[in-house]
Amino acid sequence: MRFVPIIGAVVGLAAIGALVAHFGADAVLTSLLAIGWGGLAAICLIHLVLIAVMGIAWRVLVPHTPNWAFIWGRLIRDAGSEVLPLSQMGGLVLGAHALTMAGVPGLVATASTIVDLTLEFFAKLAYTALGLLLLFHLRPASAAALPVTTGIAAAGLIAIAFVVVQRHGFDLFDRFARAFGRGWADRTAAGAASVHIELGHIHRRRARICGGFFLHLACWVAGALEVWVALRLAGPPLDFAVVLVIESLLYAIRTVAFAIPNAVGVQEGAYILVGGAFGLTPEMGLALSLLKRARDLVIGLPALGAWQALEGGRLWRRLAPRSVVVPIAKPARTWGEDRG
C-alpha cells in the first residue's frame, strides 16, 4: 500500500505530459508567458495570505496559543500535501508534528487538526454549493449540475458521520473492545480516550467552531482570486463568478481524488473539462494548473527545507552526548604544609 501514492503520482505525471503534448507544448508555454512572472508572484503573495488566515482559523479552536505556531503548522501541512508525494493525510501528520515542535501539546495538536479538517471540509461543501448555485444561474442546462448536486449530498452525509464519530466515536470503540476482549486494545483505547476528551473540549467552544468555519469559507472564496488575477494579466479576464464556479467544481473533483498525491493529472484534466464549458481554452487551463504547481513549489520547498533544518537540529541536540565534567583532584599537602 505504501507504493500506491508513488504509482498514482507517476501515472499523474504521465497524464500531464500527455495532455501538454496533445494540446501543444508551445501553446501552453505561450499561455504561461502571457501570465508572466508577475502573475506567479501575485498568486504566491495571495496564497501566503490565505495560508496565514487558514492558520488563524486553526488557532481559533485552541485559545491561549500563539498564532505563529498554527500558521507555521498550516504552512507545513500544505507543503507536505502539495509538494511531497504524499496523500492529504500525510500532510496533516506533518502539520500536526510541526505544531508540537512549536510547543503545542501532542493531544491538542491531534484533536485540533481533526476538528480543523472537519471545518475545512464543511466550508468546502458550502463553497461547492455556492459554485453550484452560480452554475444554475449561468448555465441552467449544464450537464454537470446533477452529478455535482449528488456529490455534495453524499459528501454532506459523510461529513455529518465524521462529526458523529468525533463526538461519540470512543463509545463505539469501547463497545467493540468489550465485545472482543479489551486486552488487545488497552493501549489504543487509552490514546483514543485522551484524544476524545480533547475533542470534547474543542467542540464545546461553539463560537470558536463557527469562527473557524467562516474563516475557512472566506479563504475558499478568496482562493478564486488567484486565478482571476492570473487571467486578468494574461488578457481579457473571465468574470469572477465564472472563475468561482470553475474553481469550486475543480476542488470538488480534487476531493474525490484525494488518494492521488497532489491530484497530479486530475487537476489538469478538471481544468480542461470544466474550464472548457466557460470559454477557457485547454492551453490556458493547463497553464493555470502548472502555474499553481509552480506556486506550491515556490512556497513549499523553502518551508520544508526550514522544517527539515529545525527537525534535524532538534534531533541532533537530543542525540548528541552530553559533556562530562571531570573533577580535578586537589594536590596533596606536603609534610611541611601540614605542620604549618
ABEGO torsion letter per residue (X at the ends): XAAAAAAAAAAAAAAAAAAAAAAEAAAAAAAAAAAEAAAAAAAAAAAAAAAAAAAAAAAAABBGBBAAAAAAAAAAAAAAAAABBBBAAAAAAAAAAAAAAAGBBAAAAAAAAAAAAAAAAAAAAAAAAAAAAAAAAABAABAAAAAAAAAAAAAAAAAAAAAAAAAAAAAAAAAAAAAAEAAAAAAAAAAAAAAAAAAAAAAABAAAAAAAAAAAAAAAAAAAAAAAAAAAAAEBBBBAAAAAAAAAAAAAAAAAAAABBGGBGAAAAAAAAAAAAAGBBAAAAAAAAAAAAAAAAAAAAAAAAAAAAAAAAAAAAAABBBBBBBBBBBBBBBAAAAAX
